[in-house]
Amino acid sequence: MKKLTLIIPALILFIVAILFLSFSTQTYLGRWLKWRASDILDYEKFPAHPFAASTHPFHFTPAHSMIFDTMTFASGKEIKLLQEVLGSSETTAFLIIKNDSLCFEGYFNGYKRESVNTSFSIAKSVTSLIIGKALEEGLIANISDPVTRYLPELRQTDPRYDEVTIAHLLNMRSGVQFKDHDLPWGDKPKAYYDPFLRQRVQSLPVISEPGIDFKYNSYNPIILGMVIERVSKQSPAKYFEEKIWNRLGMEYPGSWSLDSDKSRMTKMESGLNLRAVDLAKIGRLVLEEGYWVNDQVVSDEWIKSSTTVSPDNHIPEFGTTYHYENFWWLISSNQRKTDVISGTGHLGQFLVIFPENKLIIVRMGKGLGKVRWNDIFKQIAEHLK
């Protein structure tokens, strides 16, 4: 009997090990089992569409501000210098740019200036820029259009897709199913790991009335990626490369992850991989209302509409100050003026823009590090008025 009690657990472990080894990372379940929790090195796991560095790179002007050598911040129960906060908080990159001057640039925890960071959900905000460009070029007629105007096959999934507009998708009010948990039957890991995202989207019902409730849903940018693919007749990554990336003077190469080699659907919800200093250039594009040096890259009308607060994009469950518009988080202290524009991503990726201060802050990291980053960003902005 004693031998049996030893043999049974060993046999179970053996079977589990065989099953684990038999699952391929070319399948969703194999990825969920083998890759599990996402991390900032995930860009190494997925195939990707590469972007080249610019032959004429744009450089922010180095202008180190001495204030950041002595300025202190709250970190947990301690008060620390900025360098100490960053070094002890899983931060990989931290940049502060005001009026095109690079006031602070630091890299931590084994990362350097040339190190790749994945932006996670900041990619959603970049997807907004792609949609704006497609509107400008007439590929999308209007964001009030039903998504079935561009993807009529979604009617076969659920006829209620006729009620889902481009705007509903951009504002996270589509009503499309999204089971927000990390268990294998949840939509959160499926939107991230499924190697056939188009087919995944085509299995999703509309479960609530579009245009009513805010529900953060990673399928929304994927659906919009499928729209871009359809109207531009190329991958969203290629469209982004030609229309935006190549016009911003990027100093380093970058990439956008794909769901799989076979499917090659751009991972619109999370897959933009680049260096922190080049992410700051996307912030600069938004700060300058789509204008870059001598080039209107994205229409100012689109940028203004994406960064203007209104009662329609207020999210009361997040408090009185938070709004969400066209995949951008907006903060307004008075419900009229936009104080902060931000793209945010898993594990503490932040692209933060203070429009009145002409200030851009980039923070990238392996995790949040138990730091109230929004408080730190606000403190920096107050010192650089």
C-alpha positions as CSV (number, residue, x, y, z in Angstrom):
1,M,0.0,0.0,0.0
2,K,2.9,2.4,0.8
3,K,4.5,1.7,-2.6
4,L,1.1,2.5,-4.3
5,T,0.9,5.9,-2.5
6,L,4.3,6.7,-3.9
7,I,3.7,5.3,-7.4
8,I,0.4,7.2,-8.1
9,P,1.8,10.7,-7.6
10,A,4.9,9.8,-9.6
11,L,2.6,8.5,-12.4
12,I,0.5,11.6,-12.4
13,L,3.6,13.8,-12.6
14,F,4.9,11.7,-15.5
15,I,1.6,12.0,-17.4
16,V,1.5,15.8,-16.8
17,A,5.1,16.1,-18.0
18,I,4.3,14.1,-21.2
19,L,1.3,16.3,-21.8
20,F,3.3,19.4,-21.3
21,L,6.0,18.4,-23.7
22,S,3.4,17.3,-26.3
23,F,1.8,20.7,-26.5
24,S,3.2,22.9,-29.2
25,T,3.5,26.7,-28.9
26,Q,1.9,26.8,-32.3
27,T,-1.4,26.2,-30.5
28,Y,-3.2,28.3,-28.0
29,L,-3.3,25.8,-25.2
30,G,0.4,25.0,-25.8
31,R,1.2,28.7,-25.4
32,W,-0.9,29.0,-22.3
33,L,0.7,26.0,-20.7
34,K,4.3,26.8,-21.6
35,W,4.5,30.6,-21.7
36,R,1.9,31.4,-19.0
37,A,2.2,34.9,-17.5
38,S,3.2,37.5,-20.1
39,D,6.5,39.4,-19.6
40,I,8.5,42.1,-21.4
41,L,10.6,39.5,-23.3
42,D,7.5,38.1,-25.1
43,Y,8.6,39.9,-28.3
44,E,11.2,37.1,-28.5
45,K,8.5,34.4,-28.6
46,F,6.2,35.8,-31.3
47,P,7.0,36.2,-35.0
48,A,7.1,39.9,-36.0
49,H,6.9,42.4,-38.8
50,P,10.2,44.4,-38.5
51,F,10.6,48.2,-38.9
52,A,13.9,49.7,-40.0
53,A,15.6,52.6,-38.2
54,S,15.5,56.0,-40.0
55,T,18.3,57.0,-42.3
56,H,17.7,60.6,-41.0
57,P,16.9,60.1,-37.3
58,F,15.4,62.7,-35.1
59,H,17.3,63.4,-31.8
60,F,15.9,65.1,-28.7
61,T,18.3,67.7,-27.4
62,P,20.2,66.4,-24.4
63,A,19.6,68.9,-21.5
64,H,20.0,67.1,-18.2
65,S,18.1,68.9,-15.5
66,M,20.0,69.0,-12.1
67,I,16.7,69.1,-10.3
68,F,16.3,65.4,-10.8
69,D,19.6,64.7,-9.0
70,T,18.1,66.0,-5.7
71,M,14.3,65.8,-6.2
72,T,12.7,63.2,-3.9
73,F,9.6,61.0,-4.3
74,A,7.5,58.7,-2.2
75,S,8.2,55.0,-2.8
76,G,6.1,52.8,-0.6
77,K,6.8,54.1,3.0
78,E,10.1,55.6,2.0
79,I,11.2,58.9,0.5
80,K,13.8,58.4,-2.2
81,L,15.7,60.2,-4.9
82,L,14.4,59.6,-8.4
83,Q,17.4,57.4,-9.3
84,E,16.7,55.2,-6.2
85,V,13.0,54.9,-7.0
86,L,13.8,53.8,-10.6
87,G,16.6,51.4,-9.7
88,S,14.5,49.6,-7.1
89,S,11.1,49.4,-8.9
90,E,11.7,47.1,-11.9
91,T,12.0,50.1,-14.2
92,T,13.9,49.5,-17.4
93,A,13.7,53.0,-18.9
94,F,12.7,56.4,-17.8
95,L,12.7,59.6,-20.0
96,I,11.5,63.1,-19.3
97,I,11.2,65.4,-22.3
98,K,10.1,69.0,-22.2
99,N,10.1,71.2,-25.3
100,D,12.1,68.6,-27.2
101,S,14.8,68.8,-24.5
102,L,15.7,65.4,-22.9
103,C,15.8,66.5,-19.2
104,F,16.3,63.0,-17.8
105,E,17.2,59.7,-19.4
106,G,17.9,56.6,-17.3
107,Y,18.1,52.9,-17.9
108,F,18.0,50.3,-15.1
109,N,17.9,46.6,-14.2
110,G,20.2,45.5,-17.0
111,Y,18.6,47.7,-19.7
112,K,20.4,50.2,-22.0
113,R,19.4,52.8,-24.4
114,E,19.4,50.3,-27.3
115,S,17.4,47.7,-25.3
116,V,14.0,46.7,-26.8
117,N,10.9,47.2,-24.7
118,T,7.5,45.8,-25.5
119,S,4.8,48.4,-25.1
120,F,1.9,46.0,-24.3
121,S,-1.4,48.1,-24.4
122,I,0.3,51.3,-25.5
123,A,-0.1,49.5,-28.8
124,K,-3.9,50.2,-28.5
125,S,-3.2,53.9,-28.5
126,V,-0.9,53.6,-31.5
127,T,-3.7,51.7,-33.2
128,S,-5.8,54.8,-32.7
129,L,-3.3,56.8,-34.8
130,I,-3.5,54.1,-37.5
131,I,-7.3,54.5,-37.6
132,G,-7.0,58.2,-37.8
133,K,-4.7,57.9,-40.8
134,A,-7.1,55.5,-42.5
135,L,-9.9,58.0,-42.0
136,E,-7.7,60.8,-43.4
137,E,-7.0,58.7,-46.5
138,G,-10.7,57.9,-47.0
139,L,-10.2,54.1,-46.4
140,I,-12.6,54.4,-43.5
141,A,-15.5,56.7,-44.3
142,N,-16.6,57.6,-40.7
143,I,-16.2,56.2,-37.2
144,S,-19.9,56.1,-36.9
145,D,-20.0,53.4,-39.6
146,P,-21.0,49.9,-38.4
147,V,-18.0,47.5,-38.4
148,T,-20.0,45.2,-40.7
149,R,-19.5,47.8,-43.5
150,Y,-15.9,46.6,-43.6
151,L,-16.2,43.1,-42.1
152,P,-19.6,41.9,-43.3
153,E,-18.7,38.3,-42.3
154,L,-19.2,39.3,-38.6
155,R,-23.0,39.3,-39.3
156,Q,-22.7,35.5,-39.6
157,T,-21.3,35.4,-36.0
158,D,-23.9,37.7,-34.5
159,P,-26.3,40.0,-36.4
160,R,-25.9,42.5,-33.6
161,Y,-22.5,43.4,-35.1
162,D,-24.5,45.7,-37.4
163,E,-25.0,47.9,-34.3
164,V,-21.3,48.0,-33.4
165,T,-19.6,51.0,-34.8
166,I,-15.9,51.9,-35.3
167,A,-16.4,54.5,-32.5
168,H,-17.8,51.8,-30.1
169,L,-14.6,49.7,-30.7
170,L,-12.3,52.7,-30.2
171,N,-14.0,53.7,-26.9
172,M,-14.3,50.2,-25.4
173,R,-18.1,50.2,-25.6
174,S,-18.6,47.6,-28.3
175,G,-20.5,45.0,-26.2
176,V,-18.4,42.2,-27.7
177,Q,-17.7,39.3,-25.3
178,F,-14.6,39.6,-23.2
179,K,-14.1,37.2,-20.2
180,D,-11.5,39.2,-18.2
181,H,-9.5,36.5,-16.4
182,D,-6.3,34.5,-17.0
183,L,-7.7,30.9,-16.9
184,P,-7.4,29.1,-20.2
185,W,-11.1,29.5,-21.1
186,G,-10.8,33.3,-20.5
187,D,-10.7,35.9,-23.3
188,K,-7.8,37.7,-21.7
189,P,-5.2,35.0,-22.5
190,K,-6.9,34.1,-25.8
191,A,-6.7,37.6,-27.1
192,Y,-3.0,37.5,-26.3
193,Y,-1.9,34.0,-27.1
194,D,-4.3,32.7,-29.8
195,P,-2.3,31.9,-33.0
196,F,-5.3,32.5,-35.2
197,L,-6.8,35.8,-34.0
198,R,-9.1,36.4,-37.0
199,Q,-10.8,33.1,-36.4
200,R,-11.0,33.9,-32.7
201,V,-12.7,37.2,-33.4
202,Q,-15.2,35.5,-35.7
203,S,-16.4,33.3,-32.8
204,L,-17.3,36.2,-30.5
205,P,-20.9,37.1,-29.8
206,V,-22.1,40.6,-28.9
207,I,-23.4,40.2,-25.3
208,S,-24.5,43.7,-24.4
209,E,-25.9,46.7,-26.1
210,P,-23.2,48.6,-28.0
211,G,-22.4,52.1,-27.0
212,I,-23.5,51.9,-23.4
213,D,-21.1,50.4,-20.9
214,F,-17.3,50.8,-20.8
215,K,-15.6,47.4,-20.9
216,Y,-11.8,47.2,-21.4
217,N,-11.6,44.6,-24.2
218,S,-8.5,43.6,-26.1
219,Y,-10.5,42.2,-28.9
220,N,-11.6,45.7,-29.9
221,P,-8.2,46.8,-31.4
222,I,-7.8,43.4,-33.0
223,I,-11.2,43.8,-34.8
224,L,-10.0,47.3,-35.9
225,G,-6.7,45.7,-37.1
226,M,-8.9,43.4,-39.3
227,V,-10.6,46.5,-40.7
228,I,-7.3,48.2,-41.5
229,E,-6.2,45.0,-43.2
230,R,-9.3,44.8,-45.3
231,V,-9.4,48.5,-46.4
232,S,-5.6,49.0,-46.9
233,K,-5.1,45.5,-48.5
234,Q,-2.0,45.1,-46.4
235,S,-1.1,44.2,-42.8
236,P,-1.8,46.9,-40.2
237,A,1.9,46.7,-39.2
238,K,2.9,47.4,-42.8
239,Y,0.4,50.3,-43.1
240,F,1.7,51.7,-39.8
241,E,5.3,51.4,-41.1
242,E,4.7,53.2,-44.3
243,K,2.3,55.9,-43.0
244,I,3.7,56.7,-39.6
245,W,6.8,54.9,-38.4
246,N,9.0,55.8,-41.4
247,R,8.1,59.5,-41.0
248,L,9.1,60.0,-37.3
249,G,12.9,59.8,-37.5
250,M,13.2,56.6,-35.4
251,E,16.7,56.0,-34.1
252,Y,16.5,52.3,-33.8
253,P,14.7,49.4,-35.5
254,G,11.4,48.1,-34.1
255,S,8.8,45.5,-34.7
256,W,5.2,44.6,-34.3
257,S,4.4,41.1,-33.1
258,L,2.2,38.7,-35.1
259,D,-0.1,36.0,-33.8
260,S,1.7,33.3,-35.7
261,D,3.8,32.6,-38.8
262,K,0.8,30.9,-40.5
263,S,-1.8,33.5,-39.7
264,R,0.4,36.7,-39.6
265,M,-2.2,38.9,-38.0
266,T,-0.8,41.9,-36.3
267,K,-1.2,41.8,-32.5
268,M,-2.9,45.2,-32.3
269,E,-3.7,44.8,-28.6
270,S,-0.1,44.6,-27.4
271,G,2.6,43.8,-29.8
272,L,4.5,47.0,-30.6
273,N,8.2,46.6,-29.6
274,L,10.6,49.5,-29.7
275,R,13.2,51.5,-27.8
276,A,12.0,54.0,-25.1
277,V,13.4,57.0,-27.0
278,D,11.4,56.1,-30.1
279,L,8.2,55.6,-28.1
280,A,8.7,59.2,-26.9
281,K,8.5,60.3,-30.6
282,I,5.0,58.8,-30.8
283,G,4.3,61.0,-27.7
284,R,5.7,64.0,-29.5
285,L,3.5,63.3,-32.5
286,V,0.4,63.4,-30.3
287,L,1.7,66.5,-28.4
288,E,2.2,68.3,-31.7
289,E,-1.3,67.3,-32.9
290,G,-0.1,65.0,-35.6
291,Y,2.6,67.3,-36.9
292,W,6.2,66.2,-37.3
293,V,8.9,68.8,-38.3
294,N,7.6,69.7,-41.8
295,D,5.0,66.9,-42.1
296,Q,1.4,66.5,-41.0
297,V,1.6,62.7,-40.4
298,V,-1.8,62.3,-38.8
299,S,-4.6,64.8,-39.1
300,D,-4.8,67.4,-36.3
301,E,-8.5,66.9,-36.3
302,W,-8.1,63.3,-35.4
303,I,-5.6,64.0,-32.6
304,K,-7.8,66.7,-31.2
305,S,-10.9,64.5,-31.2
306,S,-8.9,61.7,-29.5
307,T,-7.6,64.0,-26.7
308,T,-10.6,66.1,-25.9
309,V,-12.7,65.2,-22.8
310,S,-16.4,65.1,-23.0
311,P,-19.3,63.6,-20.9
312,D,-19.6,60.8,-23.5
313,N,-16.1,59.5,-22.7
314,H,-16.1,59.9,-18.9
315,I,-15.7,56.7,-16.9
316,P,-17.5,57.3,-13.6
317,E,-16.4,54.0,-12.1
318,F,-12.8,55.2,-12.3
319,G,-13.6,58.4,-10.5
320,T,-14.3,62.0,-11.5
321,T,-11.2,62.7,-13.5
322,Y,-10.8,59.7,-15.9
323,H,-11.9,59.6,-19.5
324,Y,-11.2,57.2,-22.4
325,E,-11.3,58.3,-26.0
326,N,-10.1,56.5,-29.1
327,F,-7.8,54.1,-27.1
328,W,-6.2,57.0,-25.1
329,W,-6.6,57.5,-21.3
330,L,-7.4,61.2,-20.5
331,I,-7.4,62.9,-17.1
332,S,-9.3,66.1,-16.5
333,S,-9.5,67.9,-13.2
334,N,-12.5,70.0,-14.3
335,Q,-14.3,67.9,-16.9
336,R,-13.4,70.5,-19.6
337,K,-9.7,70.7,-20.2
338,T,-7.4,67.7,-20.8
339,D,-4.6,67.7,-18.2
340,V,-3.0,64.4,-19.1
341,I,-3.0,62.1,-22.2
342,S,-1.6,58.7,-21.7
343,G,-1.2,55.3,-23.2
344,T,-0.6,52.6,-20.6
345,G,0.4,49.0,-20.8
346,H,0.8,45.8,-18.7
347,L,3.6,45.7,-16.2
348,G,3.8,49.5,-16.0
349,Q,4.5,50.7,-19.5
350,F,3.6,54.4,-19.7
351,L,3.6,57.1,-22.4
352,V,2.4,60.2,-20.6
353,I,1.8,63.6,-22.2
354,F,1.1,66.8,-20.3
355,P,-0.1,69.1,-23.2
356,E,0.0,72.4,-21.3
357,N,3.6,71.7,-20.1
358,K,4.8,70.5,-23.5
359,L,6.0,67.5,-21.4
360,I,6.4,63.8,-22.3
361,I,7.3,61.1,-19.8
362,V,8.1,57.5,-20.8
363,R,8.4,54.8,-18.2
364,M,8.9,51.2,-19.1
365,G,9.5,48.3,-16.8
366,K,9.4,44.6,-15.8
367,G,6.6,45.4,-13.3
368,L,5.0,48.3,-11.4
369,G,7.4,47.9,-8.5
370,K,4.8,49.0,-5.9
371,V,5.1,52.6,-7.0
372,R,2.3,55.1,-7.6
373,W,3.5,56.2,-11.0
374,N,0.8,58.7,-11.7
375,D,1.7,60.6,-8.5
376,I,5.3,60.7,-9.6
377,F,4.4,61.9,-13.1
378,K,2.2,64.6,-11.6
379,Q,5.0,65.7,-9.3
380,I,7.5,65.9,-12.2
381,A,5.0,68.0,-14.2
382,E,4.5,70.4,-11.3
383,H,8.2,71.0,-11.0
384,L,8.6,71.6,-14.8
385,K,5.8,74.1,-15.3
